[in-house]
Amino acid sequence: MNFYQKTMIASALSAGVLALGLSTQAVAAADTAAQTLAKQSGCLKCHAVDKKKDGPAYKEVAAKYKGKANAVEKLTHHITSGEKVKFEDGHEEDHKIVKSKDPAAIKNLVEWILSRQ
Ligand code: HEC
């Protein structure tokens, strides 16, 4: 391998590492935003990622909707419409509405829930 080839490989590698670093950062920022919105909206009083509280664990929700084409749509409706939900003890109440009107922030939260596993 001559010097030119080595340099090309080295720079291709570092570009790859840099791109990986940036996308990891973007994912981390989106995760934080989703968790912050869930917390601000009071979702975590009834939900956790991996254990059942009053509501199902987000991992369970992700498993239930895995591979379903309309998952984002359904969950967006679920957290923005205040539709009735049934609790373990049988009583019903309006489900909590997410505290954001920003479609991108809501979509980010829904995608975060659906990617728990
Ligand atoms: C007072 C308790 C409570 C709060 C607060 C709450 N939830 Fe729920 N959530 C429930 C219950 C109970 C269910 C189960 C509904 C059912 O199975 O009919 C549920 C179901 C869900 C589901 C699954 C829906 C489905 O179709 O399977 C998602 C996603 C969800 N909640 C997200 C959220 C988000 C996001 C927030 C905050 C904006 C939130 N929840 C706040 C009680 C709550």
Boltz pocket constraint, residues with backbone or C-beta under 6 A from the ligand:
constraints:
  - pocket:
      binder: B
      contacts: [[A, 37], [A, 38], [A, 41], [A, 42], [A, 43], [A, 44], [A, 45], [A, 46], [A, 47], [A, 54], [A, 55], [A, 56], [A, 61], [A, 64], [A, 74], [A, 75], [A, 78], [A, 79], [A, 84], [A, 85], [A, 86], [A, 87], [A, 88], [A, 95], [A, 96], [A, 97], [A, 98], [A, 99], [A, 109], [A, 113]]
      max_distance: 6.0
